């Protein structure tokens, strides 16, 4: 059994050494300056997204206000149309009444 333990220990050491080499390679690949540049770019992107979000929120508020104003105007116009219809009905009723009276007078005068 001792030979297996030695071999196992060697394999473990090789794995640990390989892991350290991998970490060292990644550490060499990612330079602190490059990492700082990447972080700065990420911060700039986040700032831009925050500005866009704020603009969209204000746009949404403005759009809601415009829709509310348009609805109020439509309601006012509908109320005005109802009033105008009532007035026109009154005018037509008066015109029809005058027309009947004139027709009766014309019949009386022609007789």
Backbone as a chain_set.jsonl record, in Angstrom:
{"seq": "XXXXXXXXXXXXXXXXXXXXXXXXXXXXXXXXXXXXXXXXXXXXXXXXXXXXXXXXXXXXXXXXXXXXXXXXXXXXXXXXXXXXXXXXXXXXXXXXXXXXXXXXXXXXXXX", "coords": {"N": [[0.78, -1.2, 0.0], [1.971, 1.288, 0.623], [3.262, 2.189, -1.799], [1.098, 3.093, -3.331], [0.111, 5.237, -1.851], [2.219, 7.026, -2.109], [2.179, 7.493, -4.847], [-0.359, 8.615, -5.088], [0.027, 10.879, -3.552], [1.926, 12.143, -5.127], [0.389, 12.651, -7.418], [-1.488, 14.395, -6.333], [0.177, 16.523, -5.674], [0.983, 17.237, -8.259], [-1.451, 18.057, -9.328], [-1.991, 20.26, -7.684], [0.194, 21.866, -8.318], [-0.299, 22.264, -11.044], [-2.69, 23.69, -10.852], [-1.789, 26.019, -9.572], [-0.129, 26.99, -11.579], [-2.029, 27.513, -13.551], [-3.529, 29.541, -12.325], [-1.502, 31.455, -12.073], [-1.037, 31.939, -14.796], [-3.484, 33.032, -15.591], [-3.446, 35.263, -13.951], [-1.265, 36.617, -15.034], [-2.283, 37.093, -17.535], [-4.487, 38.8, -17.073], [-4.053, 41.931, -16.555], [-3.521, 44.372, -14.022], [-3.925, 47.017, -14.779], [-5.407, 46.745, -17.141], [-7.635, 45.505, -16.056], [-8.569, 47.583, -14.448], [-9.257, 49.402, -16.458], [-11.336, 47.985, -17.695], [-13.167, 47.903, -15.571], [-13.68, 50.641, -15.312], [-14.869, 51.16, -17.787], [-17.178, 49.627, -17.437], [-18.363, 51.043, -15.345], [-18.915, 53.455, -16.682], [-20.759, 52.555, -18.593], [-22.824, 51.746, -16.884], [-23.514, 54.251, -15.809], [-24.483, 55.499, -18.119], [-26.699, 53.851, -18.636], [-28.196, 54.447, -16.357], [-28.784, 57.145, -16.828], [-30.315, 56.884, -19.173], [-32.444, 55.379, -18.176], [-33.535, 57.239, -16.392], [-34.325, 59.23, -18.207], [-36.248, 57.793, -19.656], [-38.119, 57.306, -17.63], [-38.95, 59.932, -17.056], [-39.974, 60.535, -19.521], [-42.068, 58.704, -19.633], [-43.665, 59.738, -17.556], [-44.287, 62.218, -18.671], [-45.653, 61.39, -20.957], [-47.865, 60.097, -19.812], [-49.055, 62.307, -18.593], [-49.702, 63.804, -20.876], [-51.544, 62.074, -22.093], [-53.539, 62.046, -20.12], [-54.28, 64.764, -20.205], [-55.247, 64.854, -22.839], [-57.431, 63.111, -22.615], [-59.041, 64.552, -20.83], [-59.591, 66.762, -22.456], [-61.024, 65.518, -24.518], [-63.268, 64.67, -23.086], [-64.318, 67.189, -22.382], [-64.889, 68.134, -24.974], [-66.81, 66.262, -25.76], [-68.864, 66.865, -23.932], [-69.403, 69.454, -24.818], [-70.334, 68.847, -27.399], [-72.708, 67.506, -26.748], [-74.158, 69.605, -25.632], [-74.289, 71.292, -27.879], [-75.786, 69.636, -29.592], [-78.199, 69.539, -28.21], [-78.895, 72.249, -28.381], [-79.107, 72.476, -31.196], [-81.213, 70.679, -31.665], [-83.238, 72.099, -30.423], [-83.288, 74.366, -32.076], [-83.993, 73.188, -34.57], [-86.512, 72.208, -33.867], [-87.852, 74.608, -33.418], [-87.642, 75.736, -36.002], [-89.097, 73.848, -37.482], [-91.601, 74.235, -36.324], [-92.135, 76.888, -37.039], [-92.192, 76.517, -39.796], [-94.459, 74.86, -40.065], [-96.447, 76.61, -39.166], [-96.23, 78.594, -41.114], [-96.994, 77.105, -43.357], [-99.645, 76.571, -42.7], [-100.689, 79.195, -42.715], [-100.201, 79.886, -45.371], [-101.957, 78.096, -46.627], [-104.348, 79.055, -45.639], [-104.451, 81.603, -46.76], [-104.481, 81.022, -49.448], [-106.939, 79.975, -49.784]], "CA": [[0.0, 0.0, 0.0], [2.754, 2.509, 0.623], [3.521, 2.761, -3.107], [-0.095, 3.812, -3.794], [0.049, 6.517, -1.164], [3.236, 7.87, -2.72], [1.677, 7.87, -6.168], [-1.479, 9.507, -4.833], [0.611, 12.125, -3.07], [2.539, 12.764, -6.307], [-0.703, 13.156, -8.246], [-2.045, 15.562, -5.654], [1.142, 17.612, -5.849], [0.92, 17.651, -9.671], [-2.705, 18.808, -9.492], [-1.818, 21.556, -7.003], [1.14, 22.638, -9.126], [-1.023, 22.667, -12.262], [-3.646, 24.733, -10.464], [-1.023, 27.261, -9.356], [0.314, 27.47, -12.888], [-3.207, 28.079, -14.217], [-3.833, 30.816, -11.667], [-0.448, 32.387, -12.471], [-1.256, 32.297, -16.202], [-4.631, 33.949, -15.62], [-2.993, 36.494, -13.313], [-0.421, 37.301, -16.026], [-3.146, 37.49, -18.647], [-5.314, 39.931, -16.637], [-3.215, 42.968, -15.987], [-4.28, 45.274, -13.132], [-4.297, 48.208, -15.554], [-6.514, 46.34, -18.021], [-8.791, 45.272, -15.195], [-9.068, 48.911, -14.074], [-9.917, 49.95, -17.651], [-12.605, 47.265, -17.852], [-14.065, 48.371, -14.508], [-14.073, 52.013, -15.648], [-15.84, 51.052, -18.882], [-18.427, 49.134, -16.849], [-18.973, 52.166, -14.614], [-19.463, 54.386, -17.677], [-21.967, 51.935, -19.161], [-23.864, 51.829, -15.856], [-23.949, 55.649, -15.744], [-25.318, 55.744, -19.296], [-27.976, 53.168, -18.414], [-28.937, 55.202, -15.346], [-29.314, 58.338, -17.511], [-31.38, 56.442, -20.085], [-33.58, 55.003, -17.34], [-34.138, 58.476, -15.889], [-35.014, 59.855, -19.334], [-37.444, 57.009, -19.955], [-39.095, 57.541, -16.568], [-39.532, 61.259, -17.243], [-40.784, 60.443, -20.735], [-43.295, 58.012, -19.249], [-44.484, 60.674, -16.792], [-44.779, 63.22, -19.616], [-46.641, 60.725, -21.807], [-49.073, 59.903, -18.994], [-49.67, 63.63, -18.44], [-50.294, 64.157, -22.168], [-52.739, 61.234, -22.285], [-54.552, 62.57, -19.194], [-54.768, 66.037, -20.763], [-56.049, 64.543, -24.027], [-58.703, 62.54, -22.143], [-59.845, 65.666, -20.302], [-60.06, 67.555, -23.597], [-62.058, 64.723, -25.195], [-64.468, 64.749, -22.247], [-64.886, 68.536, -22.571], [-65.465, 68.207, -26.321], [-68.051, 65.47, -25.759], [-69.874, 67.667, -23.231], [-69.771, 70.541, -25.729], [-71.153, 68.261, -28.46], [-74.041, 67.245, -26.192], [-74.814, 70.918, -25.529], [-74.588, 71.732, -29.249], [-76.888, 68.812, -30.103], [-79.419, 70.021, -27.559], [-79.217, 73.543, -29.003], [-79.569, 72.236, -32.563], [-82.553, 70.086, -31.57], [-84.146, 73.225, -30.135], [-83.395, 75.199, -33.291], [-84.777, 72.435, -35.554], [-87.893, 72.182, -33.396], [-88.396, 75.951, -33.683], [-87.767, 75.889, -37.459], [-90.244, 73.023, -37.914], [-92.817, 74.903, -35.846], [-92.348, 78.056, -37.91], [-92.538, 75.975, -41.109], [-95.87, 74.428, -40.0], [-97.291, 77.817, -39.066], [-96.241, 79.229, -42.443], [-97.782, 76.25, -44.258], [-101.051, 76.791, -42.357], [-101.041, 80.55, -43.2], [-100.269, 79.847, -46.832], [-103.193, 77.406, -46.993], [-105.478, 79.932, -45.326], [-104.459, 82.716, -47.705], [-104.812, 80.541, -50.788], [-108.347, 79.594, -49.812]], "C": [[0.834, 1.283, 0.0], [3.045, 3.037, -0.778], [2.309, 3.551, -3.635], [-0.188, 5.185, -3.147], [1.064, 7.474, -1.759], [2.776, 8.386, -4.062], [0.523, 8.86, -6.027], [-0.976, 10.874, -4.401], [1.249, 12.882, -4.235], [1.463, 13.381, -7.208], [-1.321, 14.415, -7.647], [-1.123, 16.76, -5.823], [1.116, 18.142, -7.286], [-0.345, 18.493, -9.921], [-2.57, 20.196, -8.878], [-0.887, 22.445, -7.823], [0.469, 23.143, -10.405], [-2.012, 23.783, -11.978], [-2.929, 26.059, -10.265], [-0.553, 27.842, -10.683], [-0.85, 28.119, -13.651], [-3.545, 29.447, -13.638], [-2.791, 31.857, -12.047], [-0.637, 32.852, -13.913], [-2.415, 33.283, -16.327], [-4.224, 35.292, -15.03], [-2.119, 37.296, -14.268], [-1.265, 37.839, -17.174], [-3.962, 38.731, -18.297], [-4.424, 40.895, -15.878], [-4.081, 43.876, -15.112], [-4.751, 46.512, -13.88], [-5.471, 47.896, -16.479], [-7.786, 46.119, -17.212], [-9.408, 46.599, -14.761], [-9.797, 49.564, -15.242], [-11.283, 49.298, -17.851], [-13.614, 47.742, -16.815], [-14.559, 49.789, -14.808], [-15.096, 52.017, -16.785], [-17.193, 50.586, -18.349], [-19.141, 50.242, -16.081], [-19.614, 53.159, -15.577], [-20.749, 53.844, -18.295], [-23.118, 52.016, -18.158], [-24.398, 53.247, -15.726], [-24.874, 55.972, -16.917], [-26.684, 55.085, -19.146], [-28.829, 53.914, -17.399], [-29.549, 56.452, -15.969], [-30.477, 57.968, -18.429], [-32.627, 56.078, -19.299], [-34.306, 56.244, -16.83], [-34.907, 59.185, -17.002], [-36.299, 59.116, -19.672], [-38.521, 57.224, -18.901], [-39.745, 58.904, -16.733], [-40.395, 61.278, -18.491], [-42.11, 59.766, -20.427], [-44.221, 58.959, -18.484], [-45.093, 61.721, -17.725], [-45.859, 62.62, -20.509], [-47.949, 60.525, -21.05], [-49.796, 61.229, -18.832], [-50.358, 64.043, -19.744], [-51.567, 63.348, -22.422], [-53.867, 61.72, -21.372], [-55.149, 63.871, -19.72], [-55.658, 65.792, -21.979], [-57.406, 63.966, -23.624], [-59.613, 63.64, -21.596], [-60.412, 66.514, -21.435], [-61.162, 66.815, -24.351], [-63.36, 64.78, -24.406], [-65.14, 66.111, -22.406], [-65.541, 68.669, -23.939], [-66.764, 67.413, -26.421], [-69.175, 66.239, -25.064], [-70.344, 68.812, -24.114], [-70.647, 70.033, -26.86], [-72.568, 67.967, -27.98], [-74.824, 68.554, -26.09], [-75.205, 71.421, -26.915], [-75.748, 70.938, -29.845], [-78.213, 69.273, -29.505], [-79.864, 71.346, -28.174], [-79.759, 73.352, -30.417], [-80.954, 71.598, -32.584], [-83.587, 71.177, -31.308], [-84.363, 74.095, -31.364], [-84.243, 74.482, -34.337], [-86.248, 72.375, -35.15], [-88.57, 73.532, -33.694], [-88.612, 76.157, -35.175], [-88.947, 75.069, -37.972], [-91.56, 73.667, -37.504], [-93.14, 76.095, -36.733], [-92.792, 77.589, -39.29], [-94.002, 75.524, -41.136], [-96.804, 75.629, -39.961], [-97.377, 78.523, -40.415], [-97.084, 78.414, -43.428], [-99.271, 76.449, -43.998], [-101.501, 78.156, -42.885], [-101.167, 80.579, -44.709], [-101.535, 79.145, -47.305], [-104.394, 78.307, -46.753], [-105.557, 81.071, -46.338], [-104.82, 82.25, -49.109], [-106.278, 80.144, -50.886], [-109.181, 80.79, -49.991]], "O": [[0.411, 2.279, -0.588], [3.076, 4.255, -0.949], [2.481, 4.565, -4.311], [-0.521, 6.171, -3.803], [0.763, 8.66, -1.895], [2.953, 9.561, -4.385], [0.446, 9.835, -6.774], [-1.495, 11.903, -4.836], [1.133, 14.104, -4.328], [1.619, 14.5, -7.696], [-1.635, 15.37, -8.357], [-1.579, 17.874, -6.083], [1.215, 19.349, -7.507], [-0.307, 19.499, -10.629], [-2.984, 21.189, -9.476], [-1.151, 23.635, -8.0], [0.644, 24.296, -10.798], [-2.155, 24.713, -12.771], [-3.396, 27.099, -10.729], [-0.582, 29.057, -10.878], [-0.675, 29.143, -14.311], [-3.814, 30.394, -14.377], [-3.133, 33.009, -12.313], [-0.423, 34.025, -14.221], [-2.334, 34.252, -17.081], [-4.609, 36.342, -15.545], [-2.217, 38.523, -14.311], [-0.989, 38.91, -17.714], [-4.115, 39.623, -19.132], [-4.094, 40.685, -14.711], [-5.245, 44.119, -15.43], [-5.854, 47.003, -13.639], [-6.413, 48.682, -16.589], [-8.877, 46.502, -17.635], [-10.631, 46.728, -14.712], [-10.831, 50.204, -15.051], [-12.267, 49.979, -18.142], [-14.782, 47.961, -17.137], [-15.728, 50.098, -14.582], [-16.064, 52.776, -16.757], [-18.234, 51.094, -18.763], [-20.364, 50.37, -16.15], [-20.716, 53.649, -15.33], [-21.711, 54.586, -18.496], [-24.251, 52.319, -18.531], [-25.601, 53.439, -15.552], [-25.905, 56.624, -16.75], [-27.707, 55.68, -19.485], [-30.046, 54.007, -17.557], [-30.696, 56.791, -15.681], [-31.498, 58.656, -18.459], [-33.74, 56.421, -19.698], [-35.536, 56.299, -16.833], [-36.009, 59.685, -16.776], [-37.324, 59.741, -19.944], [-39.703, 57.316, -19.23], [-40.958, 59.033, -16.57], [-41.425, 61.95, -18.529], [-43.158, 60.202, -20.902], [-45.426, 58.982, -18.734], [-46.266, 62.071, -17.593], [-46.868, 63.269, -20.786], [-49.025, 60.761, -21.599], [-51.022, 61.278, -18.922], [-51.47, 64.571, -19.72], [-52.557, 63.889, -22.914], [-55.02, 61.799, -21.798], [-56.365, 64.063, -19.69], [-56.695, 66.438, -22.137], [-58.422, 64.3, -24.233], [-60.813, 63.653, -21.87], [-61.568, 66.935, -21.387], [-62.137, 67.434, -24.778], [-64.435, 64.921, -24.989], [-66.36, 66.199, -22.547], [-66.62, 69.249, -24.059], [-67.707, 67.839, -27.088], [-70.306, 66.263, -25.549], [-71.536, 69.114, -24.163], [-71.602, 70.704, -27.25], [-73.527, 68.159, -28.728], [-76.009, 68.603, -26.421], [-76.315, 71.916, -27.11], [-76.599, 71.506, -30.53], [-79.219, 69.382, -30.206], [-81.045, 71.548, -28.454], [-80.745, 73.981, -30.799], [-81.781, 71.94, -33.429], [-84.669, 71.178, -31.895], [-85.486, 74.509, -31.655], [-85.126, 75.097, -34.935], [-87.131, 72.481, -36.002], [-89.708, 73.58, -34.16], [-89.643, 76.692, -35.583], [-89.715, 75.546, -38.808], [-92.528, 73.642, -38.264], [-94.289, 76.286, -37.131], [-93.676, 78.198, -39.894], [-94.708, 75.773, -42.113], [-97.827, 75.655, -40.644], [-98.443, 78.991, -40.818], [-97.808, 78.985, -44.243], [-100.072, 76.492, -44.932], [-102.59, 78.263, -43.449], [-102.08, 81.187, -45.268], [-102.13, 79.565, -48.297], [-105.336, 78.333, -47.546], [-106.658, 81.459, -46.73], [-105.407, 83.009, -49.88], [-106.798, 79.993, -51.992], [-110.406, 80.686, -50.041]]}, "num_chains": 1, "name": "protein.A"}
